Amino acid sequence: MPIYEYRCDDCGTEFEKRVNRVADSASVACPSCGEMHLTQKLSTFAPRVGGTRSDVPMCPSGGACPTPGMCGRN
């Protein structure tokens, strides 16, 4: 089952929601304000393919890089 990312157009809350069928996506509501004016965000995934944790590029913030190669620090 895919997990979709949304941003509420009314209150700005960003959240994820597992949606079983495409038809169910029309009934998704914001968990903060309950409104249904949502924008679906572009979702990415990061498959893990062997290697060690030291192989993962690090962000200046000290965490694992969510977008390797995009900032030129890989």
PyMOL commands that place a pseudoatom at each C-alpha (Angstrom):
pseudoatom trace, name=CA, resn=MET, resi=1, chain=A, elem=C, hetatm=0, pos=[0.000, 0.000, 0.000]
pseudoatom trace, name=CA, resn=PRO, resi=2, chain=A, elem=C, hetatm=0, pos=[1.483, 3.340, -1.010]
pseudoatom trace, name=CA, resn=ILE, resi=3, chain=A, elem=C, hetatm=0, pos=[2.079, 6.113, 1.484]
pseudoatom trace, name=CA, resn=TYR, resi=4, chain=A, elem=C, hetatm=0, pos=[1.324, 9.564, 0.094]
pseudoatom trace, name=CA, resn=GLU, resi=5, chain=A, elem=C, hetatm=0, pos=[2.596, 12.886, 1.394]
pseudoatom trace, name=CA, resn=TYR, resi=6, chain=A, elem=C, hetatm=0, pos=[0.219, 15.837, 1.617]
pseudoatom trace, name=CA, resn=ARG, resi=7, chain=A, elem=C, hetatm=0, pos=[0.291, 19.517, 2.560]
pseudoatom trace, name=CA, resn=CYS, resi=8, chain=A, elem=C, hetatm=0, pos=[-2.884, 21.173, 3.830]
pseudoatom trace, name=CA, resn=ASP, resi=9, chain=A, elem=C, hetatm=0, pos=[-3.688, 24.311, 1.812]
pseudoatom trace, name=CA, resn=ASP, resi=10, chain=A, elem=C, hetatm=0, pos=[-5.594, 25.780, 4.782]
pseudoatom trace, name=CA, resn=CYS, resi=11, chain=A, elem=C, hetatm=0, pos=[-3.278, 25.341, 7.785]
pseudoatom trace, name=CA, resn=GLY, resi=12, chain=A, elem=C, hetatm=0, pos=[0.023, 24.275, 6.178]
pseudoatom trace, name=CA, resn=THR, resi=13, chain=A, elem=C, hetatm=0, pos=[0.317, 20.961, 8.025]
pseudoatom trace, name=CA, resn=GLU, resi=14, chain=A, elem=C, hetatm=0, pos=[2.402, 18.356, 6.210]
pseudoatom trace, name=CA, resn=PHE, resi=15, chain=A, elem=C, hetatm=0, pos=[1.553, 14.713, 6.811]
pseudoatom trace, name=CA, resn=GLU, resi=16, chain=A, elem=C, hetatm=0, pos=[1.708, 11.209, 5.357]
pseudoatom trace, name=CA, resn=LYS, resi=17, chain=A, elem=C, hetatm=0, pos=[-1.259, 8.943, 4.756]
pseudoatom trace, name=CA, resn=ARG, resi=18, chain=A, elem=C, hetatm=0, pos=[-1.423, 5.319, 3.637]
pseudoatom trace, name=CA, resn=VAL, resi=19, chain=A, elem=C, hetatm=0, pos=[-4.066, 5.071, 0.919]
pseudoatom trace, name=CA, resn=ASN, resi=20, chain=A, elem=C, hetatm=0, pos=[-5.354, 1.649, -0.118]
pseudoatom trace, name=CA, resn=ARG, resi=21, chain=A, elem=C, hetatm=0, pos=[-7.000, 2.672, -3.406]
pseudoatom trace, name=CA, resn=VAL, resi=22, chain=A, elem=C, hetatm=0, pos=[-6.854, 5.726, -5.652]
pseudoatom trace, name=CA, resn=ALA, resi=23, chain=A, elem=C, hetatm=0, pos=[-10.577, 6.297, -5.006]
pseudoatom trace, name=CA, resn=ASP, resi=24, chain=A, elem=C, hetatm=0, pos=[-9.841, 6.611, -1.263]
pseudoatom trace, name=CA, resn=SER, resi=25, chain=A, elem=C, hetatm=0, pos=[-7.450, 9.528, -1.838]
pseudoatom trace, name=CA, resn=ALA, resi=26, chain=A, elem=C, hetatm=0, pos=[-10.421, 11.846, -2.446]
pseudoatom trace, name=CA, resn=SER, resi=27, chain=A, elem=C, hetatm=0, pos=[-11.545, 11.359, 1.172]
pseudoatom trace, name=CA, resn=VAL, resi=28, chain=A, elem=C, hetatm=0, pos=[-8.215, 12.236, 2.843]
pseudoatom trace, name=CA, resn=ALA, resi=29, chain=A, elem=C, hetatm=0, pos=[-8.529, 15.090, 5.358]
pseudoatom trace, name=CA, resn=CYS, resi=30, chain=A, elem=C, hetatm=0, pos=[-5.938, 17.106, 7.269]
pseudoatom trace, name=CA, resn=PRO, resi=31, chain=A, elem=C, hetatm=0, pos=[-5.296, 15.587, 10.717]
pseudoatom trace, name=CA, resn=SER, resi=32, chain=A, elem=C, hetatm=0, pos=[-4.883, 19.078, 12.244]
pseudoatom trace, name=CA, resn=CYS, resi=33, chain=A, elem=C, hetatm=0, pos=[-7.832, 21.068, 10.926]
pseudoatom trace, name=CA, resn=GLY, resi=34, chain=A, elem=C, hetatm=0, pos=[-9.999, 18.416, 9.228]
pseudoatom trace, name=CA, resn=GLU, resi=35, chain=A, elem=C, hetatm=0, pos=[-10.169, 20.279, 5.904]
pseudoatom trace, name=CA, resn=MET, resi=36, chain=A, elem=C, hetatm=0, pos=[-9.845, 18.454, 2.590]
pseudoatom trace, name=CA, resn=HIS, resi=37, chain=A, elem=C, hetatm=0, pos=[-8.030, 21.197, 0.618]
pseudoatom trace, name=CA, resn=LEU, resi=38, chain=A, elem=C, hetatm=0, pos=[-4.787, 19.268, 0.162]
pseudoatom trace, name=CA, resn=THR, resi=39, chain=A, elem=C, hetatm=0, pos=[-1.867, 19.304, -2.217]
pseudoatom trace, name=CA, resn=GLN, resi=40, chain=A, elem=C, hetatm=0, pos=[-0.165, 15.981, -2.801]
pseudoatom trace, name=CA, resn=LYS, resi=41, chain=A, elem=C, hetatm=0, pos=[3.591, 16.394, -2.499]
pseudoatom trace, name=CA, resn=LEU, resi=42, chain=A, elem=C, hetatm=0, pos=[6.159, 14.657, -4.647]
pseudoatom trace, name=CA, resn=SER, resi=43, chain=A, elem=C, hetatm=0, pos=[7.204, 11.564, -2.717]
pseudoatom trace, name=CA, resn=THR, resi=44, chain=A, elem=C, hetatm=0, pos=[10.594, 9.922, -3.027]
pseudoatom trace, name=CA, resn=PHE, resi=45, chain=A, elem=C, hetatm=0, pos=[11.923, 6.667, -1.729]
pseudoatom trace, name=CA, resn=ALA, resi=46, chain=A, elem=C, hetatm=0, pos=[15.354, 5.501, -0.662]
pseudoatom trace, name=CA, resn=PRO, resi=47, chain=A, elem=C, hetatm=0, pos=[15.980, 1.799, -1.137]
pseudoatom trace, name=CA, resn=ARG, resi=48, chain=A, elem=C, hetatm=0, pos=[18.767, 0.349, 0.965]
pseudoatom trace, name=CA, resn=VAL, resi=49, chain=A, elem=C, hetatm=0, pos=[21.195, -1.705, -1.102]
pseudoatom trace, name=CA, resn=GLY, resi=50, chain=A, elem=C, hetatm=0, pos=[23.884, -3.272, 1.061]
pseudoatom trace, name=CA, resn=GLY, resi=51, chain=A, elem=C, hetatm=0, pos=[26.832, -1.220, 2.267]
pseudoatom trace, name=CA, resn=THR, resi=52, chain=A, elem=C, hetatm=0, pos=[27.370, 0.312, 5.640]
pseudoatom trace, name=CA, resn=ARG, resi=53, chain=A, elem=C, hetatm=0, pos=[26.049, 3.424, 7.319]
pseudoatom trace, name=CA, resn=SER, resi=54, chain=A, elem=C, hetatm=0, pos=[29.356, 5.181, 6.593]
pseudoatom trace, name=CA, resn=ASP, resi=55, chain=A, elem=C, hetatm=0, pos=[28.573, 4.899, 2.853]
pseudoatom trace, name=CA, resn=VAL, resi=56, chain=A, elem=C, hetatm=0, pos=[25.596, 7.263, 3.216]
pseudoatom trace, name=CA, resn=PRO, resi=57, chain=A, elem=C, hetatm=0, pos=[26.383, 10.929, 2.413]
pseudoatom trace, name=CA, resn=MET, resi=58, chain=A, elem=C, hetatm=0, pos=[26.038, 13.188, 5.435]
pseudoatom trace, name=CA, resn=CYS, resi=59, chain=A, elem=C, hetatm=0, pos=[24.304, 16.567, 5.415]
pseudoatom trace, name=CA, resn=PRO, resi=60, chain=A, elem=C, hetatm=0, pos=[25.863, 19.606, 7.072]
pseudoatom trace, name=CA, resn=SER, resi=61, chain=A, elem=C, hetatm=0, pos=[23.203, 19.144, 9.757]
pseudoatom trace, name=CA, resn=GLY, resi=62, chain=A, elem=C, hetatm=0, pos=[24.829, 15.836, 10.728]
pseudoatom trace, name=CA, resn=GLY, resi=63, chain=A, elem=C, hetatm=0, pos=[21.994, 13.581, 9.534]
pseudoatom trace, name=CA, resn=ALA, resi=64, chain=A, elem=C, hetatm=0, pos=[21.802, 11.257, 6.555]
pseudoatom trace, name=CA, resn=CYS, resi=65, chain=A, elem=C, hetatm=0, pos=[21.380, 13.131, 3.281]
pseudoatom trace, name=CA, resn=PRO, resi=66, chain=A, elem=C, hetatm=0, pos=[17.754, 12.886, 2.044]
pseudoatom trace, name=CA, resn=THR, resi=67, chain=A, elem=C, hetatm=0, pos=[18.756, 13.940, -1.502]
pseudoatom trace, name=CA, resn=PRO, resi=68, chain=A, elem=C, hetatm=0, pos=[22.255, 12.601, -2.293]
pseudoatom trace, name=CA, resn=GLY, resi=69, chain=A, elem=C, hetatm=0, pos=[23.955, 14.525, -5.058]
pseudoatom trace, name=CA, resn=MET, resi=70, chain=A, elem=C, hetatm=0, pos=[21.543, 17.463, -5.011]
pseudoatom trace, name=CA, resn=CYS, resi=71, chain=A, elem=C, hetatm=0, pos=[23.669, 19.733, -2.809]
pseudoatom trace, name=CA, resn=GLY, resi=72, chain=A, elem=C, hetatm=0, pos=[27.052, 18.624, -4.162]
pseudoatom trace, name=CA, resn=ARG, resi=73, chain=A, elem=C, hetatm=0, pos=[28.125, 17.029, -0.872]
pseudoatom trace, name=CA, resn=ASN, resi=74, chain=A, elem=C, hetatm=0, pos=[28.248, 13.347, -1.730]
for i in range(1, 74): cmd.bond("trace and resi %d" % i, "trace and resi %d" % (i + 1))
show_as sticks, trace
zoom trace
